[in-house]
């Protein structure tokens, strides 16, 4: 078992946002978190990453409880790709190196530089190394942020709307990259996302949130039109086109 989340409860100013949230995820799998606006998708990721502190619950990664670690310990286990990124004049190479901070005691080592270079090569952004992040396109920035998260050498990737504001090609490129990294590096990834068809195309498992609770957890084969209707209130059919399942509202 790679990740086990048990009984997460979280409230904003006494208003419940997550209640009794429990699920698990295996190594090499992608889980998409789905639900209407305000269902708690982003909040869940922030709770898993200890950005927010749940009232109850535990998050176990490789049998280690994240809630008993300091922030550096959490960062060595979990790489987080937020929905919004602050603008910076930092170069791409410097931004990726920032991911090594949880592992640094005194100063960057030769291995830190080599690891950053290897990650940029795998992701296909080596040619951008000396460019300022602020001058990149949306798709390029997203790849840089993913590279920075990978530089933490995490077991788990948490990604909050990684395809928002990207065109169709960049959406497919970024999600395909995440899928490749998860498989090749033996990671697990949890992605908060709105687009059902993108989720169905790339995810292995689906977690549906509604009214602050987990309404359903499904594998790709177990996904049904009724499950989607219960969460979104929309009638849909699931159709297969050229080997890909599509969610079609009716």
URPEUR-V826449 format. One record per pair of residues at least 4 apart in sequence whose C-alpha atoms are under 6 Angstrom apart, sorted by the first residue. I is the first residue (numbers start at 1). GAP is how many residues later the second one is. D is the distance in whole Angstrom. If there is no record, write none. Layout:
i:I gap:GAP d:D
i:I gap:GAP d:D
//
This chain:
i:1 gap:25 d:5
i:2 gap:24 d:5
i:2 gap:25 d:5
i:2 gap:59 d:6
i:2 gap:60 d:5
i:3 gap:21 d:5
i:3 gap:22 d:5
i:3 gap:57 d:6
i:3 gap:58 d:5
i:4 gap:20 d:4
i:4 gap:55 d:6
i:4 gap:56 d:5
i:5 gap:17 d:5
i:5 gap:18 d:5
i:5 gap:19 d:6
i:5 gap:53 d:6
i:5 gap:54 d:5
i:6 gap:16 d:4
i:6 gap:51 d:5
i:6 gap:52 d:5
i:7 gap:13 d:4
i:7 gap:14 d:5
i:7 gap:15 d:5
i:7 gap:50 d:5
i:8 gap:12 d:5
i:8 gap:13 d:5
i:8 gap:48 d:6
i:8 gap:49 d:4
i:9 gap:9 d:5
i:9 gap:10 d:5
i:9 gap:11 d:6
i:9 gap:45 d:6
i:9 gap:46 d:6
i:9 gap:47 d:5
i:10 gap:7 d:6
i:10 gap:8 d:5
i:10 gap:44 d:5
i:10 gap:45 d:6
i:11 gap:4 d:5
i:11 gap:5 d:4
i:11 gap:6 d:5
i:17 gap:23 d:6
i:17 gap:195 d:5
i:18 gap:194 d:5
i:18 gap:195 d:6
i:19 gap:193 d:6
i:19 gap:194 d:5
i:27 gap:159 d:6
i:27 gap:160 d:6
i:27 gap:161 d:5
i:28 gap:154 d:5
i:28 gap:155 d:5
i:28 gap:158 d:5
i:28 gap:159 d:5
i:28 gap:160 d:5
i:29 gap:159 d:5
i:29 gap:175 d:6
i:30 gap:158 d:6
i:30 gap:159 d:5
i:30 gap:160 d:6
i:30 gap:173 d:5
i:30 gap:174 d:5
i:31 gap:159 d:5
i:31 gap:172 d:6
i:31 gap:173 d:6
i:31 gap:174 d:5
i:31 gap:175 d:5
i:32 gap:158 d:6
i:32 gap:159 d:5
i:32 gap:160 d:6
i:32 gap:174 d:5
i:33 gap:158 d:6
i:33 gap:159 d:5
i:33 gap:174 d:5
i:34 gap:174 d:5
i:35 gap:4 d:6
i:35 gap:173 d:6
i:35 gap:174 d:5
i:39 gap:170 d:6
i:39 gap:171 d:6
i:40 gap:4 d:6
i:41 gap:151 d:6
i:46 gap:5 d:5
i:46 gap:6 d:5
i:47 gap:5 d:5
i:47 gap:6 d:6
i:59 gap:6 d:6
i:59 gap:7 d:6
i:60 gap:4 d:5
i:60 gap:5 d:4
i:66 gap:8 d:6
i:69 gap:4 d:5
i:72 gap:30 d:5
i:74 gap:4 d:6
i:76 gap:76 d:6
i:76 gap:78 d:5
i:77 gap:77 d:4
i:77 gap:78 d:5
i:78 gap:76 d:5
i:78 gap:78 d:5
i:78 gap:79 d:6
i:79 gap:70 d:5
i:79 gap:75 d:6
i:79 gap:78 d:5
i:80 gap:77 d:6
i:80 gap:78 d:5
i:81 gap:78 d:5
i:82 gap:78 d:5
i:83 gap:77 d:5
i:83 gap:78 d:6
i:87 gap:47 d:6
i:88 gap:46 d:6
i:89 gap:43 d:5
i:89 gap:45 d:6
i:90 gap:42 d:5
i:91 gap:39 d:5
i:91 gap:40 d:5
i:91 gap:41 d:4
i:91 gap:42 d:6
i:92 gap:37 d:5
i:92 gap:39 d:6
i:92 gap:41 d:6
i:93 gap:36 d:5
i:96 gap:51 d:6
i:96 gap:52 d:4
i:97 gap:19 d:6
i:99 gap:49 d:5
i:99 gap:50 d:6
i:99 gap:52 d:5
i:99 gap:53 d:5
i:100 gap:51 d:6
i:100 gap:52 d:5
i:111 gap:4 d:6
i:120 gap:4 d:6
i:120 gap:5 d:5
i:120 gap:6 d:5
i:121 gap:5 d:5
i:136 gap:4 d:6
i:136 gap:5 d:6
i:139 gap:31 d:6
i:155 gap:32 d:5
i:156 gap:31 d:6
i:156 gap:32 d:5
i:156 gap:33 d:6
i:157 gap:32 d:5
i:158 gap:31 d:6
i:158 gap:32 d:5
i:159 gap:32 d:5
i:160 gap:31 d:6
i:160 gap:32 d:5
i:161 gap:31 d:5
i:161 gap:32 d:5
i:163 gap:8 d:5
i:166 gap:4 d:6
i:166 gap:5 d:6
i:170 gap:4 d:6
i:172 gap:4 d:6
i:180 gap:4 d:6
i:181 gap:4 d:6
i:182 gap:4 d:6
i:182 gap:5 d:5
i:197 gap:49 d:6
i:197 gap:50 d:6
i:199 gap:4 d:5
i:204 gap:15 d:6
i:204 gap:16 d:6
i:205 gap:13 d:6
i:205 gap:14 d:4
i:205 gap:15 d:6
i:206 gap:11 d:6
i:206 gap:12 d:5
i:207 gap:9 d:6
i:207 gap:10 d:5
i:208 gap:6 d:6
i:208 gap:7 d:5
i:208 gap:8 d:5
i:209 gap:4 d:6
i:209 gap:5 d:5
i:209 gap:6 d:5
i:210 gap:5 d:6
i:218 gap:4 d:6
i:218 gap:5 d:6
i:225 gap:11 d:6
i:225 gap:12 d:6
i:228 gap:4 d:6
i:229 gap:4 d:5
i:229 gap:5 d:5
i:229 gap:6 d:6
i:235 gap:14 d:6
i:235 gap:15 d:6
i:236 gap:12 d:5
i:236 gap:13 d:4
i:236 gap:14 d:5
i:237 gap:11 d:5
i:238 gap:8 d:6
i:238 gap:9 d:5
i:239 gap:6 d:6
i:239 gap:7 d:5
i:240 gap:4 d:5
i:240 gap:5 d:4
//
